[in-house]
Amino acid sequence: MTEPTWQQPPAPAAEDPSAAGNPPVAPGPAETPPVPAAPPVEGAITPSAELREGLAELRAEVAKAVVGQDAAVTGLVIALLCRGHVLLEGVPGVAKTLLVRTLSAALDLDTKRVQFTPDLMPGDVTGSLVYDASTAQFSFREGPVFTNLLLADEINRTPPKTQASLLEAMEERQVSVDGLPKPLPDPFLVIATQNPVEYEGTYPLPEAQLDRFLLKLTLPLPERDHEIEVLRRHSRGFDPRDLAAAGLRAVSDAHQLARARAEVAQVQISDEVLGYAVDVCRATRQSPSLSLGVSPRGATALLATSRAWAWLSGRGYVTPDDIKALAHPTLRHRVQLRPEAELEGVTAESVLDTVLAAVPVPR
């Protein structure tokens, strides 16, 4: 990957059919047309090639440890650019934890992991006041939430009280201690995982908390060739606990992410495309298969992720294809199926497909 770029692919679908519904995988430079010199939207910026290439190198760097999860890497980068949080769903053993650790190493960010269990207390996540006998005073001991990338492993295995301890951190990027706010590091990203096939002893996330996650990404089981490559690496001595031995290096950092976020905030979107995003979200509220459609927060999330994808694609303006490309990962966890629709085999993915096919696309 000599000159990595994030350009818009010819179609918004993911390259890997098993990863359908995740953000599109950014193809290499030979697969994409050049970025137009004169953007069709007035006032549109020209994304920095240096910043985009720095983030694009993440694919090659993460691939040194994680095989075949390019779409998930793209989604995590979009979340970092939007300062949003991510819900990762996949069966055990598909490298969810390794993906987060590898991403943090490639971005030179601090990361901590919390294994959520039924007996986990809120203070175990956010921190607590500890009595210091030498000073006869209470001092605050920071919890694992004070990090850049917090991996909340199996978040649905802990009771709602502990789940709720993350809400302030996710929304306000701070923790209140004895009435005083303690700011979290920047960037701060919660990456929560859950197992889609085992629900015994779990506490499903309430809709209000699901709505706080910018994206829901699915990690599928690897294809045969990818699984062979995983075994080949392990047979050659690869140790997932020793990323340095795999040759992993930092290709970007928090400063570059901040500069990239500033550019993403300047990506333009026309009134027609804004209306299209709103129409997509409003159509979910009228779907007969859904008891809960996408809220206005979901519409703003779709705007944010579409702008980030447009920037990664080398454009300073959003197109309807950007909205379509990010609709599934941004909206799939914000809708709720009616029980009778579930019994008929309807899924959130199929409802979103129907909505995207029915809403007129601006030309």
N, C-alpha and C positions, 0 to 999 in steps of 0.2 A: 504494500500500500504506500507508494512513493509520494503521492500528492493527495492525501485524504481530503475529501470534500463531502459536505452534506447537501446534496442537491435533491430537488423534488423528483421522485421516480415517475415514470410514465403513468402508472396507475397507483391509487392510494392503498391497494391491498398489500398485505405483508408478503414477503418472498416465500416464507415457509407456511404452507396451508395449516399446519398444526398450530401456528402462532396467530391465526386469524383473529382479528379484534384487538390486537396489540398495535402500537404505533408502527408505521411502515419502517422497514429496515433501509437505512441510507445506503444507496449503492455507491460503487467506486466511480472515479472520474470518467472512465471509459464508457460507462453505461448511461451517462446523462448529457443532455445538451448544455451548452454554455449559458451562464446567467445573462439575461438580456441587459444591454448596456443602459437602456432608458426605461426605467420601470413605468408601467402604465398608470400608476396611482400617483397623483400629485403630492409632492412632499415626502415620498418614500425614501428611506435611507438605503445606502449600499452597505450590507453587512461586512464586517471586517473579515477578510480572508484569513488573517493570522489567528484571530480568536476561534473561528470556525474550524480551522485545521487542527488547532490545539485540542479542541473537544472531539474532533473526528478521530484523532489518534487513540482515543479511549477504546474504540472497537478492537483495534489490533492489540492494545495493551491488555484489556480484560480477557481477550481470547487466549492469552498465554496461560490462563488458569481455568477459564470457564468456556466450555465448548457449546456452540449452537444456541446461544441466547441473545443474539444481536438485537432483536426487537425489544427485549426487556431492558437492555443497556440504553437503547434510544429513549425509552420511556423514562428511565431514571435521570438521564441527562435533561430531558424536557422538564421534569419535576424540579431539578436543581435550578434551571433557568427561570422557572415560575415561582420559586420558593414555596412549592407545594409538597404535600406528603403522598406516600404511595402505599397501596395495599397490594402485597404480592400473594397470589394464590397458586398453590401447586402441591402435589403429593410429596411426601418425604423423599429426600434423596435426589432432587433435581437442581441442587446447588444454589438454593436461595441464600443461605448464609454466606457461602463462598463468594457469590456474586457481590454482595454488599461489602465484604471485606476487601475484595479485589478492587472494586470501584473506589473505595476510600483510599487505598494505597496508590492507585493511579492518579488520584486528584490531590494527594498529600493532605488528606483531611483526617481528623480524629474520628474514631468510631467506637461505640460501645454496644454490647449485646445484653439484652435482658430476656431471660427465659420466663415467660408468663405462666404462672401456676395458680391453682385455686387458693393457695395460702399467701400469695403475694400481696403486700400492703402498699397503699399509695406512697408512703414515705420511702419504700424500697426503690421507687422510680424517681421521685422528685427530690428526695433528700429529707433530712429531718434535723430538728434541734437537738443538740447533744450537750449535756452538762459537763463543764470543765471544772473539775475539783480544784485545780491550781488557781483559777481566777474567780471561782464561785459564780460563774456566769454561764449562760447558754450560748453556744455558738452553732452556726448552721453548717452542717456537713452536706456538701453537694451530692446529689444522686447521679446515676448514670445518664439522666436526661441532659446533663450539661456536657454536650458533645456536639459534633457536626452531623454525624449520621448515627441515629439511634435505631438499632435493629430490635424491634419488639416482636420477638419470636413467639408464634402461636398466641397472638393477642386475645383470641376468643376463648382461651382456657382460664382466664382470670375473671373474677366477678365484676359487675358493672362499676362498683365503687372504685376499683383500681383502674379499670379502663378509663373512667372519667378523670382520673388524675392527669391524664395526658391532654385533656381538652384545652386547658389554658395554655399549656406549652405549645400545642399545635396552632392555636388561633392567635395568641398574643405574643408568642415567642418569649415568654417569661414565666417564672414561677413565683407565686406570692408566698412569702415567709413572714409570719407574724405581722401581716398587714403591709409588708414592704415588698416591692417587686424586685426580683433578681433576674436580670436579662440573660438570655441564652446566647451562646456563640452564634456568629454569622459566618457561613450558612448553617441553618439547622433544618434537618429533614428527618421525619419519622418514617421508617420503612417497616411496616407491620406485615407479618406473614400469618397465613391461616391455611389449614388443611381442608381441602374441599370434600373429602370422602369420609371423615370421621367426626361425628358430631356428639358422641356420647361424652358427657361431662364438660360440655362447652357452654359458653354464654354468648349467643349471637350478638354482634354489634348492633346497637340501635341505629335507626335511620339518621338521627341527628349527628351521630359520630361518624357514620359512613360518609355523610355529606362533607365532612372535613377533609377527607382524602381527595386529593386532586385527581389521581389516577388509580384504577384497579388494573393490574397487569397479571396475566396468567402465564405461568411457566410450564409448558407442555413437556411430556416425556420426550427425550431426544430421539431423532431418527436413527436408523441402524448404523449409518456411517459415522454419525456423531458419537454414538455409544461405543463403537469400536475404537474411535480416537481417544475417548476417555480411558478405556481399558489399556490402550497402548501407552498412554502417558503414565498411568499408574505402574505398568510393568517396567517402565524405564526409571522408576524411582520418584515420580512426582508426589510431593507431600502437600496437601491442601493447607496444612498448618504452617508451612514455610514458603511464603510467597516470594521472598527474596531469592530463594534458590531457583524459582521458575523464571528469573530474569525480569520480574516486574519492576517498573520504575514509575516515578511521578511524571506525567506528561502535561499536567495543568495544576492550578492551585486556586485558592480562595480569591486571590486578587483578580485572576483572569475570569473567574466566574462572575465576580461583581461587575467587571467591565462588560461581559457578555449580557448580563441581565439588564444593564443600562441600555444597550443597543436593542434588545428585545422589546423593551418598553416603548421604543420609538417606531416599531413596525406599524405601518398604516393599515387600516381596514376601512373599506368604503361603506357607505350607508346600506348599499344593496346586500353586501356580504354580512353586515351586522344583522340586517333583517332576516337573512337566511338562517343564521345561527339561532336567532330568537324563534323563528318559525319551527325549526327542528325541535327545540325544547318545548314549545307550546303544544306541538303535535303529540308529544308523549303524554301530556295531561288529558288529552282527549281520546287516548287509545282505550278501547273496550277491554283489553287484556291487562291493563294496569290499574291498580288501586292508588298508586302514587306515581306522579310524573316528575319530571326534572324541575327543580326549584330555580329561582333567579340566581342563586349561588352557583348552580350547575351551569347556567348560561354564561356567567362570568368566567367560570373555570374553562369552558369550551373556548371562549375568546382567548384566554391566556395561553392554553396549550397550542391553539392554532397559530398564534403569533410566534411562539417559540419554534414550532415546526417550520413555519415560513422562513424564519431567520436561519435555522439550520440548513434549510434548502437553498440558501443563497439569495433570498428575496426580501425586500423591505416592505412587502405588502402581502395581505392574506387573500387567498382565493377560496372559492367554494370547495375545491378539492381538499384544502387543508382542514376545513370543517369536517368533511366526510372522513378523512383519514384519522382524525382524533376523536370522533364521536363515540366510538365503542369504548375505548379505555377511559374516557372522561365521564361517560354517562351511565355505563352499565350497572354501577353500584348505587346509582341515585334513583333508580326506578324500583317499584315493588309490584310483583305480579299478583293478580287475583288468584285465590285458591283454585277456582274452577279452571283457570287458564293453565295453571301448573299441572293439574290432573290431565289436561289435554296435551301435555308435552310442550307447551309454549315456553320459550326462554326469553330472557332479557335481550339476548343477542338477536333473536329472530324479530322481536318487536322493534328494535332499533333499525334492523334491515328494512322492515316494512315502512317505518317512518321516513328513512332516508330515500326510499324509492318513491314515496308519495309526495314529499314536499318539493315544490317547484324550485329548480336551481336558477339563480339569476344569471343572465347572459350579458 
